[in-house]
């Protein structure tokens, strides 16, 4: 399986369950909904300098579209072994990119 790497911005990020409960209290990190995945992704990306939201869309309880890239929140151990999620870019869409231009 090939890895898709967006070239114009570093989308790599991670977040612990503890951080989700603290910063996004309406979200249960152990039972994500469709809206939750997108909310977490946008929360993480907006914290990075230079992020511009050119468009986003819901997908499912694991993935969401941001700027024509499909991102997954993959369960993983993060900061000091805490349970959390790591952002993984799993695809892109030429059609979605064309709509952004």
DALIN-V132403 format. One record per residue. N is the residue number from 1. RES is the residue in one letter. OMEGA is omega in radians with two decimals (* if undefined). D_FIRST is the distance of its C-alpha to the first C-alpha in Angstrom with 1 decimal. Layout:
n=N res=RES omega=OMEGA d_first=D_FIRST
n=N res=RES omega=OMEGA d_first=D_FIRST
//
This chain:
n=1 res=X omega=-3.14 d_first=0.0
n=2 res=X omega=-3.13 d_first=3.8
n=3 res=X omega=3.11 d_first=6.6
n=4 res=X omega=-3.13 d_first=9.6
n=5 res=X omega=3.07 d_first=12.8
n=6 res=X omega=-3.02 d_first=16.1
n=7 res=X omega=-2.99 d_first=18.7
n=8 res=X omega=-3.09 d_first=22.0
n=9 res=X omega=3.11 d_first=21.9
n=10 res=X omega=-3.10 d_first=20.5
n=11 res=X omega=-3.11 d_first=19.2
n=12 res=X omega=-3.12 d_first=18.4
n=13 res=X omega=3.03 d_first=20.7
n=14 res=X omega=-3.14 d_first=21.6
n=15 res=X omega=3.13 d_first=24.5
n=16 res=X omega=3.06 d_first=26.3
n=17 res=X omega=3.13 d_first=27.9
n=18 res=X omega=3.12 d_first=31.2
n=19 res=X omega=3.11 d_first=30.5
n=20 res=X omega=3.14 d_first=29.5
n=21 res=X omega=-3.12 d_first=32.7
n=22 res=X omega=-3.01 d_first=34.7
n=23 res=X omega=-3.14 d_first=33.3
n=24 res=X omega=-2.98 d_first=32.3
n=25 res=X omega=3.13 d_first=34.8
n=26 res=X omega=-3.08 d_first=34.4
n=27 res=X omega=3.02 d_first=30.8
n=28 res=X omega=-3.05 d_first=30.3
n=29 res=X omega=-3.14 d_first=27.2
n=30 res=X omega=3.14 d_first=27.0
n=31 res=X omega=-3.07 d_first=27.0
n=32 res=X omega=3.01 d_first=25.3
n=33 res=X omega=-3.13 d_first=26.1
n=34 res=X omega=-3.14 d_first=24.6
n=35 res=X omega=-3.07 d_first=27.0
n=36 res=X omega=-3.13 d_first=26.3
n=37 res=X omega=3.13 d_first=22.7
n=38 res=X omega=3.14 d_first=23.7
n=39 res=X omega=3.13 d_first=26.8
n=40 res=X omega=3.13 d_first=25.0
n=41 res=X omega=-3.13 d_first=22.6
n=42 res=X omega=3.09 d_first=25.5
n=43 res=X omega=-3.13 d_first=27.6
n=44 res=X omega=-3.09 d_first=25.3
n=45 res=X omega=3.14 d_first=24.7
n=46 res=X omega=3.11 d_first=28.4
n=47 res=X omega=-3.10 d_first=29.2
n=48 res=X omega=3.11 d_first=27.6
n=49 res=X omega=3.07 d_first=29.9
n=50 res=X omega=3.14 d_first=29.1
n=51 res=X omega=3.06 d_first=27.1
n=52 res=X omega=3.13 d_first=28.1
n=53 res=X omega=-3.14 d_first=27.2
n=54 res=X omega=3.13 d_first=26.9
n=55 res=X omega=3.14 d_first=26.0
n=56 res=X omega=-3.09 d_first=24.2
n=57 res=X omega=3.08 d_first=23.8
n=58 res=X omega=3.05 d_first=23.3
n=59 res=X omega=3.09 d_first=20.5
n=60 res=X omega=-3.05 d_first=20.6
n=61 res=X omega=3.07 d_first=21.3
n=62 res=X omega=-3.01 d_first=17.9
n=63 res=X omega=3.06 d_first=17.0
n=64 res=X omega=3.12 d_first=19.1
n=65 res=X omega=3.00 d_first=19.2
n=66 res=X omega=3.12 d_first=20.8
n=67 res=X omega=3.08 d_first=21.6
n=68 res=X omega=3.05 d_first=19.3
n=69 res=X omega=3.10 d_first=16.1
n=70 res=X omega=-3.12 d_first=14.7
n=71 res=X omega=3.08 d_first=15.0
n=72 res=X omega=2.95 d_first=14.6
n=73 res=X omega=-3.10 d_first=17.2
n=74 res=X omega=3.10 d_first=15.7
n=75 res=X omega=-3.12 d_first=18.6
n=76 res=X omega=2.97 d_first=19.3
n=77 res=X omega=3.13 d_first=22.4
n=78 res=X omega=-3.07 d_first=23.5
n=79 res=X omega=3.05 d_first=26.9
n=80 res=X omega=3.06 d_first=28.8
n=81 res=X omega=3.12 d_first=26.9
n=82 res=X omega=3.05 d_first=27.5
n=83 res=X omega=3.12 d_first=25.3
n=84 res=X omega=-3.11 d_first=23.5
n=85 res=X omega=3.01 d_first=20.3
n=86 res=X omega=3.12 d_first=17.9
n=87 res=X omega=-3.13 d_first=16.6
n=88 res=X omega=3.08 d_first=12.9
n=89 res=X omega=-3.05 d_first=12.0
n=90 res=X omega=3.12 d_first=9.3
n=91 res=X omega=3.09 d_first=10.7
n=92 res=X omega=-3.10 d_first=13.9
n=93 res=X omega=3.11 d_first=16.5
n=94 res=X omega=3.13 d_first=18.7
n=95 res=X omega=3.13 d_first=21.4
n=96 res=X omega=3.11 d_first=21.6
n=97 res=X omega=3.13 d_first=21.8
n=98 res=X omega=3.12 d_first=24.6
n=99 res=X omega=-3.09 d_first=26.4
n=100 res=X omega=-3.05 d_first=26.5
n=101 res=X omega=* d_first=28.2
//
